[in-house]
């Protein structure tokens, strides 16, 4: 599915001007209750059936119904914005999802109202030259992270809406005023599925809403939103709208200007509202809005400017007169390679694009977490794992969900940057357990999650529970390539990093040469699926030194050498280890020392992350010198005392 996008060409050339508020214009039109009544003539059967069933029920406030009851009014609003200087308008579909329409007892009209809204906007655009239509969906009335709706329900209705918008003739798909990062992810996935269903590619624009608190409604920082969105090449521009005016948005816009690899789109309200005679009034005038946008373009590189609540055609006229045809400072690599963007080819393994990425890391619902924790390392907590923690396993068996949440918060408090979560337990439903655990961790744990499972259905459901950008642990070639390909397809679809183990059809690699050979094979496949090197964690694995088995006496050396060689060849790749494997079978006190020494030397080789019980790792200066030497000798197979 390749396409030509006049919109992307226009966006690359100069600043594009959005429209202003739709609701403000509708509210000022003096409508009566009858204007909202669904018609029974000249419309699709599903609308006619709904109109008959409703039998005159009160539809006032359902602005989306106006696309079929008063299409002349909606078309005129679009036309006035175009005449004022808008390059692109949003369809009247802010609340056209079934979740919102259910409030009016018409959830089945999500597709049809979306399609009719697109037709109306397209008709207005066709009366001008070089004008564009964005099929825009809002957040609805239910937040998925708070459990008010389900992933499946949200994606299904968004997909139907996007299909309607595409079939109605929009140029761009848009998610706007979003307040919950898990909803953002669901919306992007729905857009991708709608494009697959219609066999049509459309650019996607996403705008989140930052409250006066400095975060999104559920507490997300702007860095978490940006880190997650940059996983999706379909998202060709991103930014903010609503909640505040341009003054309150300024620092967030600065952050996006400094860190985004995509063009930035900004639509502020006409200032903060004040209450006058029981109504919210927006006082920021047209020239003031235009002045703020001029600053955003010149200082922060904003590429798309418009307005949200309280803005009018007069506001847009002022913005257009100030910025029409102005050049923006969108990322240079985006401009120079926009032809590849037309096919959603955002391969970050190219040096130009990889070096442009500022937020290299993962994220939770709340915050961005850099992979690079220098001078330390990325600490991956291992206690939220049924295979490695007796406490976790016992609480899982007892379905003590609150206890499992506290265990995660304890690891977070101890300094873990990421939590490795595994709910695999013989005799239990792993999909259900992972859903129960992660639906809680999503809102109650601030650090990102590493999804640890060998089952593809478990991994997919986990990805549907987590906002932000998680990491999947793990892929390998033990059973061939089929499962690995399925997991990488999930990374691509939902946006995730991945841990790759040096295991092939012959088993775990023992020599450093074999470990690197398997890693090369894995990297060829991750690149094939568009997963950039910086989102791949290669685990070169190690065998225990605790058995004394001659075959494994150099297990530590082989792993350390493999890390060195891999990073020499692929410097953007991350490396990780389940450190405690090196000491399996030893007594607890000795395990702590051996683990600490092994981690120390692996870090010297370039290891960037480790799955550890962080409180049981000690630096060299906190361990007796003779004890440290014995542990070091064990790691490096020095047999100084062999004769003794």
WOCOR-V463821 format. One record per pair of residues at least 24 apart in sequence whose ideal C-beta (glycine too) atoms are under 6 Angstrom apart, sorted by the first residue. I is the first residue (numbers start at 1). J is the second residue. Records with the same first field share a line. If there is no record, write none. Layout:
# WOCOR-V463821
I->J + J
This chain:
# WOCOR-V463821
1->199 + 201
2->343
3->201
5->342
7->132 + 171 + 172
8->338 + 342
12->335 + 338
14->325 + 327
15->297 + 303 + 323 + 326 + 328
16->87 + 88 + 304
17->85 + 86 + 87 + 305 + 319 + 320
18->88 + 267 + 306
19->81 + 86 + 89
20->307 + 311 + 312 + 315 + 316
21->308 + 309 + 311
22->92
24->310
25->77
26->63
33->60
35->70
36->60 + 62 + 65 + 69
37->69
38->65
39->69
43->68
44->112
46->112
47->112
50->106 + 109
59->104
62->104
64->95 + 96 + 113
67->92 + 113 + 116 + 117 + 120
68->116
71->120
74->120
75->120 + 123 + 124
78->121 + 124
79->124
80->313
81->313 + 316
82->128 + 131
84->313 + 316 + 317
85->316 + 317 + 320
86->316
88->132 + 134
89->121
90->134 + 136
91->117 + 118 + 121 + 135 + 136
92->117
93->117
94->138
95->138
96->161
97->140 + 157 + 161
98->157
99->140 + 142 + 149
100->140 + 141
110->157 + 160 + 161
111->160 + 164
114->161 + 164 + 165
115->164 + 167 + 168
118->165 + 168 + 169 + 170
119->168
122->169
132->171
133->170 + 171
134->172 + 174
135->165 + 170 + 173
136->174 + 176
137->161 + 175
138->176 + 177
139->177 + 178 + 179
143->180
144->182 + 183
145->180 + 182 + 218 + 442 + 443
151->186 + 464
154->186
155->186 + 189 + 190
158->187 + 190
159->190 + 193 + 194
162->190 + 191 + 194
163->194 + 197 + 198
166->198 + 200
172->203 + 205
173->202 + 204
174->205
175->206
176->207 + 241
177->209 + 241 + 242
178->208
179->209 + 216 + 217
180->218
181->220 + 228 + 365 + 467 + 468
182->467
188->232
203->236
204->234 + 235
205->237 + 265
206->235 + 238
207->239 + 240 + 241 + 265
208->240
209->242 + 243
210->240 + 252
211->243
212->244
219->366
220->365 + 366
221->367
222->252 + 255
223->368
224->363 + 367 + 368 + 468
226->359
227->359 + 363 + 368 + 469
228->363 + 468 + 469
231->469 + 495
232->495
233->344 + 346
234->344
237->262 + 263 + 265
238->262
239->264 + 265 + 266
240->266
241->267 + 308
242->308
245->269 + 271 + 272 + 284
246->292
253->296 + 300
254->300
257->300 + 301
259->358 + 359
261->331 + 356 + 357
263->303 + 330
264->302 + 303
265->304
266->296 + 302
267->306 + 307 + 308
269->308 + 309 + 310
270->310 + 311
282->310
286->314 + 315 + 318
287->318
289->315
290->318 + 319 + 322
293->319
294->322
297->328
301->328 + 329
303->328 + 330
331->356
348->532
349->527 + 532 + 533
360->534
362->448 + 469 + 471 + 497
363->448 + 468 + 469
364->446 + 447 + 448 + 468
365->442 + 467 + 468
366->446
367->446
369->417 + 448
371->574
377->609 + 610
378->417 + 609
379->415 + 416 + 417 + 614
380->418 + 420 + 450 + 609 + 611
381->411 + 416 + 419
382->420 + 611 + 613
383->411
384->408 + 419 + 421
385->420 + 422
386->422 + 423 + 424 + 425
387->422
396->425
401->436 + 440
404->437
405->440 + 444
408->441 + 445
412->445 + 447
414->614 + 615
415->614
416->614
417->447
418->447 + 448 + 450
419->449
420->450 + 452 + 611
421->449 + 452
422->452
430->458
431->457 + 458 + 461
434->458 + 462
435->461 + 465
438->462 + 465 + 466
439->465
442->466 + 467
456->486
459->490
460->490
463->494
469->495
470->496
471->497
472->496 + 498
473->499
474->499 + 501
475->500
476->501 + 503
477->504 + 505
478->503
488->529
491->531
492->529 + 530
497->535
498->536
499->537 + 539
500->538
501->539
502->540 + 541
508->541
511->558
512->558 + 561 + 562
515->540 + 562
516->562 + 565 + 566
519->566
533->570 + 572 + 573
534->572
536->573
537->574 + 576
538->566 + 573 + 575
539->576
542->581 + 582
544->584 + 585
545->582 + 634
546->583 + 584 + 585 + 586
547->585
553->637
554->637
556->598 + 635
560->601 + 602 + 605
563->605 + 606 + 607
564->605
567->606
574->608
575->607 + 608
576->609
577->610
578->611
579->610 + 612
592->616
593->623 + 627 + 631
594->631
597->631 + 632 + 635
598->635
601->635
